[in-house]
Amino acid sequence: MKIAITGHKRGIGQEFYKQLGVMGHQLVGISRSDGENIMRTMHTASLIEPCDMLINNATSMYAQTELLFEIWHRWQSSEDTHHIWNISTAVCGWDVDREIEGLTMRESMQYRNRKTSLELAHKQLQAQPSKIKMKLIRPKSVKTQEFINSPDSVTAEEYVRAVLKDHYAETLE
Ligand SMILES: NC(=O)c1ccc[n+]([C@@H]2O[C@H](COP(=O)([O-])OP(=O)(O)OC[C@H]3O[C@@H](n4cnc5c(N)ncnc54)[C@H](OP(=O)(O)O)[C@@H]3O)[C@@H](O)[C@H]2O)c1
């Protein structure tokens, strides 16, 4: 399978890139350190369109949501089955806003707002007729550069191994 992964240079995305590579998949990595940027929605979507699957992992303002809408509509009319895994956050399960460790209250609310927008887009598109299979993944606390680690954090390697164990068979075989 040909799989595009945004944010494949560090953290969770890098682990998807490593572990799916070992499994023999053909990978397209999209990160700023390789000269790409998910904020350029149309260009990024053109890199992803020839793939069978997107791991929509990198986050930057509302670009993750914009990219989901764009790629979903490009794949919607295809005869082939495509897959999209949207990497959200456990913070979307909270009833009220609170400070995320390492972020101010304002930054915490903005982060939850962006991810809630991603989750709403996921839900809206899921309700539309298509052959696209989508999964919403909500990491809790994973030891990466983006987040201050809490005592119950797991490594990105452990986290991605568990995600692939839960979802790999039904999606990728
Ligand atoms: N770590 C956690 O505890 C945790 C918890 C809940 C949810 N999440 C979610 O999991 C995802 C990955 O988080 P992470 O902790 O693995 O992050 P990370 O370690 O900071 O890695 C982010 C990756 O995204 C790339 N990136 C950032 N901005 C980009 C842009 N505009 N265009 C293209 N690539 C970009 C970075 O590479 P470049 O710098 O080269 O672009 C890097 O490869 C995020 O959606 C995050 O919200 C993480």
The ligand as a MOL file (V3000), in Angstrom:
LIG
                    3D

  0  0  0     0  0            999 V3000
M  V30 BEGIN CTAB
M  V30 COUNTS 48 52 0 0 0
M  V30 BEGIN ATOM
M  V30 1 N 2.6240 13.8030 21.7680 0
M  V30 2 C 1.4640 13.7410 22.4100 0
M  V30 3 O 1.3910 13.5050 23.6160 0
M  V30 4 C 0.1780 13.9660 21.6480 0
M  V30 5 C -1.0290 13.8970 22.3640 0
M  V30 6 C -2.2250 14.0880 21.6700 0
M  V30 7 C -2.2090 14.3360 20.3050 0
M  V30 8 N -1.0290 14.4200 19.6460 0 CHG=1
M  V30 9 C -1.0880 14.7020 18.2000 0
M  V30 10 O -0.2260 13.8180 17.4950 0
M  V30 11 C 0.2880 14.4600 16.3310 0
M  V30 12 C 1.8050 14.3510 16.3190 0
M  V30 13 O 2.3040 14.9510 17.4790 0
M  V30 14 P 3.8170 14.7330 17.9580 0
M  V30 15 O 3.8060 14.8990 19.4250 0
M  V30 16 O 4.3780 13.4970 17.3390 0 CHG=-1
M  V30 17 O 4.5080 16.0270 17.3030 0
M  V30 18 P 6.0640 16.3790 17.1020 0
M  V30 19 O 6.9490 15.4200 17.8040 0
M  V30 20 O 6.1790 17.8330 17.4160 0
M  V30 21 O 6.2560 16.1710 15.5260 0
M  V30 22 C 5.5460 16.9660 14.6480 0
M  V30 23 C 5.8820 16.5450 13.2240 0
M  V30 24 O 5.0710 17.3380 12.3370 0
M  V30 25 C 5.9060 18.0260 11.4140 0
M  V30 26 N 5.2580 19.3160 11.1410 0
M  V30 27 C 4.9480 20.3030 12.0010 0
M  V30 28 N 4.3400 21.3200 11.3790 0
M  V30 29 C 4.2510 20.9590 10.0730 0
M  V30 30 C 3.7530 21.5930 8.9280 0
M  V30 31 N 3.2020 22.8170 8.9670 0
M  V30 32 N 3.8240 20.9270 7.7400 0
M  V30 33 C 4.3790 19.6980 7.6590 0
M  V30 34 N 4.8830 19.0540 8.7290 0
M  V30 35 C 4.8370 19.6800 9.9150 0
M  V30 36 C 7.2740 18.1090 12.1080 0
M  V30 37 O 8.3530 18.1080 11.2150 0
M  V30 38 P 8.9820 19.4500 10.6370 0
M  V30 39 O 9.3300 20.3030 11.8250 0
M  V30 40 O 10.1330 18.9910 9.8030 0
M  V30 41 O 7.8840 20.0120 9.8130 0
M  V30 42 C 7.3210 16.7720 12.8350 0
M  V30 43 O 7.7500 15.7550 11.9470 0
M  V30 44 C -0.2230 15.9050 16.3890 0
M  V30 45 O -1.3910 16.0340 15.5900 0
M  V30 46 C -0.5770 16.0960 17.8530 0
M  V30 47 O -1.5990 17.0650 18.0510 0
M  V30 48 C 0.1650 14.2360 20.2730 0
M  V30 END ATOM
M  V30 BEGIN BOND
M  V30 1 1 1 2
M  V30 2 2 2 3
M  V30 3 1 2 4
M  V30 4 1 4 5
M  V30 5 2 4 48
M  V30 6 2 5 6
M  V30 7 1 6 7
M  V30 8 2 7 8
M  V30 9 1 8 9
M  V30 10 1 8 48
M  V30 11 1 9 10
M  V30 12 1 9 46
M  V30 13 1 10 11
M  V30 14 1 11 12
M  V30 15 1 11 44
M  V30 16 1 12 13
M  V30 17 1 13 14
M  V30 18 2 14 15
M  V30 19 1 14 16
M  V30 20 1 14 17
M  V30 21 1 17 18
M  V30 22 2 18 19
M  V30 23 1 18 20
M  V30 24 1 18 21
M  V30 25 1 21 22
M  V30 26 1 22 23
M  V30 27 1 23 24
M  V30 28 1 23 42
M  V30 29 1 24 25
M  V30 30 1 25 26
M  V30 31 1 25 36
M  V30 32 1 26 27
M  V30 33 1 26 35
M  V30 34 2 27 28
M  V30 35 1 28 29
M  V30 36 1 29 30
M  V30 37 2 29 35
M  V30 38 1 30 31
M  V30 39 2 30 32
M  V30 40 1 32 33
M  V30 41 2 33 34
M  V30 42 1 34 35
M  V30 43 1 36 37
M  V30 44 1 36 42
M  V30 45 1 37 38
M  V30 46 2 38 39
M  V30 47 1 38 40
M  V30 48 1 38 41
M  V30 49 1 42 43
M  V30 50 1 44 45
M  V30 51 1 44 46
M  V30 52 1 46 47
M  V30 END BOND
M  V30 END CTAB
M  END
